[in-house]
């Protein structure tokens, strides 16, 4: 069975994705990770200045772990790390979210 992403046109297989499909997948997963960090882990969004980015800033989520340490998580960067080069690692992405929060 080939995994398909519904946001990509008519549910194309991953090996047939075009650039716009990857952008949609990255954006959708980043939004999902952000919601998980906010609603499940009680995070708070903010903009972090970053002159290396075209926008000049990056969305980050501040989360306090169970060890009372503040962690700053950049959902777009975290998702990218798990999409490149092997998109089949998406299930590991959710494990990484929990690990980022708990340390």
N, C-alpha and C positions, 0 to 999 in steps of 0.2 A: 504494500500500500504506500502511495506517495502522499506525503503531508502537503496540504495546500493551505494557502493563506487567503481567507475570504476577502480581505481588503484589496487584494491584487486582482483587479478586473473580475474575471469569471472563475476565480479560484485556481490559478495557475500553479503547476508544480514549482517548487523552489528552484530547480535547475533551469526554469524558463523565465525567471524574474528579470525584469528590466530595472534600470536605475530608479524609476519612479515607484516601482513595487517595493524595492528595498527601503526607500525613504518612508513609504507608508508603514511598512512593518516596523522599522526603527521607531518611528513616531508613536505608533499605537502601543508598542511594548513599553516605551519610555513613559507614556501617560499612565499605563497600567501600573508600572513599578512605582510611579509617584503616588498614585492613589493608595497602593498597598502601604507605602511608607507613611502616608498621612493618616489613613484610617486604622490600620492594624497596629502600627508602632507609635502613633501619636506625634509624628514629625511635623515640622513647620517649614514651609517653602520660603526661600529668599533668593535674591539675585547676588551672585558673587562676581565681582569685576574680574575680567580676564581679557587683557589686550590682545592675546593670541587668537581670539575668536572673532569672526566677522561682526558679530553683534556687540562685542566689547564686554559681554557678561554671559554668565552661565547660570541656569537654574540649578539650585542645590536644595537638598532637604536636610535640615538639622534634626537628628534623632538622638535621644538619650537611651543608651543601652541598659540592660538589666544590671550592669556593673556601675551604673551612674556616670559613665563616660559619655561625653558629647561626641557624636560622629557626624561628619559632613559627607553626604552622599550625593553625587552628581548622576541622576538617573540616565541621562543621555550617554554619558561616558560608560557607565556600568553596562547598559544594554549593548553598546557597540562592542565592548570587550567580549561579550558572549555571542554576538552575531558573526564576528569575523574571526577566523575564516570559515568556521563550521556552524551553520545555522541550526543544526540538529542539537546544539547545546542549549536550546531555549529552556528545557526543563531545569537545567542547572542554574539558569538565571535566577529563578525563584529561590533556590537554595542560597545563591550568592547574596540576594537581598537580605535574607534572614541572617546570614553570616556577617554582612556589613553592619547590621544593627547590633548584633550580640557580641561581635568581636571574635 
